[in-house]
């Protein structure tokens, strides 16, 4: 029960729970983006890197091949993938590059809200750091709102302004990130923070 309101570009404030499936799919191609923990879940592995980015542009009406390819190359550059890899398939990329390609694919249409599920999960620490810096820069540069699901409190501290701690599907504590992490009030939050400090 309840409602999930989103301020759409075309129709103003709408309850997404009452939208039709086609309307929600359109939001997923325009105003929303989803970055999966496993990049392979968010990429078309049989399509080139440029094709992965261009496909999302075509989903919102782009039809000029030269412009689509140009935008794909521009976005690959923004996520630190060389232009000469535009025709390579994602399977030829490392895990970190696949994750950056997935980010380019999702942000190329200028969404306003990005959902990220453990965006650095499974990556080496050095790759995680570069990816987090890239994400932080893109979120600020594009004025995005991001909802990040993660167990990594370092990711939370670096990327999140506000934090909700959940246990068993319920919010047990919420507030400004630094405030919650520096002075946790709920026992579960205290346990999470102390477990990181003990490592």
N, C-alpha and C positions, 0 to 999 in steps of 0.2 A: 504494500500500500504506500501511497505517497506520490510525489511527482519529482521529475528531474527536469528543471528548466534550463534552456540554453537560448541565448540571444542570437538567432540566426541572422545572416546578413540581409536576407530578402524579406522575411516576414516578422522580424522582431522576436520577442520572447515566446518560445514554444515549449510545451511539455513533450520531451522526447519519448516518453512512455506511451503517448497517445498518437505518435506519428505512425504513418504507414511504413511498411518495410522499405519500399522504394525511397521514401523521404529520408529514412535513416541511412540507407546506403549512399544517398547523395551527400549527406553530411559527412560520411566516412571518406568521401573522395574530395571534399572541399574544405570544410571548417575543422574537421577532426583528422588526426593521424594516429597510427598505432605502431609503436616500435616494439617488436617482440624480443623476448630474451634470446631465443635462438633465431639468428638472422635468416636462416633457411625458411622459417615459417612466414617471413615477411617479404620474401623475394621469389621471383620466378626463376628457378635455377636453369631452365633451358633457354632463357632469353639473355641477350647481352646486357652488360652494365648500363649502356645507354638506353637500351630497350626497356629495362626495368624502370628507369626514371621517366622515359618518354611515355610509357604506358599510362602512367598516372595523369600526365598532361592530356593525353588523348581522351581519358575518361571524363575530363571536364571540357572537352570540345576542341582542343588544339588539333589542327589537321595539316599544317605546313611542315613538311619533313625537315627542311633546313632549319627552321626556327626551333622545332622540337629537339633536334640533334644539338643545336647551339645551346639551348637551355640545359640539356643533359650534361654536356661538357662543362658548362659553367658550374653546375651543381656538383659534379664530380670534383672539380677543383676546390670548391668550398669545403668538401669533406676530405681533402688531401688525397684524392685518387688522381693519378696522372691521366692527362687527356689521351695518351696512347693506349690506355686500358679500356677505352670506351666500348670497343667491340668484343672484349673478353667476357666470357660467361662467369657468373659468380663462383662457380666451382673452382676456378683458377685463382681465387683470392684467398688470403688468410682469413681467420675468424674475425679479426679486428677490421679488416677491409670490408668484409661482408656486412658487418654491423654499420660501418660508415656508409656503405652503398644503400642499405635499408633506410638510413636516416635521410639521405639525399632523395630517395624515392618518395618518402613520406612528406618531406618539407617543400618539395618543388612547387606545389600548388598554393603555398602560403597559408597553411591552416592556422587557426587561432588557438586550438587546444590539441595538445599531444599527450597521448597515453603511452607510458613507457613501463614495460614489465622487466625488471631486473636488467637494464640496458647494458650493464658491464659484466653480467654473470658469465662465468666460463672463460673469461679472457685473462691473459697474463697481467700482472700488476702494472707493468710499464705501459701496456696497451690500454688498460683501464684508465690510467692517468691522462693519456692523450685524448681518449674518447670523451672523458668527462670535461676536459678543457674545451674541446670542440663543442660539446652539447651546451655547456654554459654560455659560450660565446654566441652560438646560433639562437638560443632562447632569448638572450638579451637583445641581440641585433634585430631579430624579427618581432620582438614584443610578444612572444608566445606565452601562453599559460601551459604548464605541464603538470600532469599527474603521474607521479613515479611510484611504482610498487617495488619495494626493495627491502632486503634484510640487512643491507650494508649501511651502517650508520655514517661511515665516511662519505658515501654517496649522498646521503640525506643532508649532511652538514654542508657539503659543497654546492648542491643544486637546489635545495628546498628552502623557501622562506618560511613556510608553515609546515607543520608535521602532525599527522594523526597516527597514533599507535593503536593497532588493532590486535585483539586476541579473541579467538573463537568466532570471528566474523562480526565482532562488536568493537566500537571505538572505546578505548579505556582512558585515553588522554589525548589532548590536542592543544595546540598553541604555536607560538613562534618557535622555530626550530632550535635556536640557541637556548632559549628559555627552557624548553622541554628537556633538551639533552644535558644542559648544565645543572638543572635542578628538577629532576624527575619526581613527580608526586605519587604516581601509581606504582604499586609493587612490581608489576610486570615490566613497566618502563625502567624502573631501577635495576631490575635483573638484566634487561637487555644492555643497558649502559655499562653496568659493572662487568658483564661478560666480555665486552670489548676491551675494557681497561685491563682485565686480567690476562688477555692474550699476549 
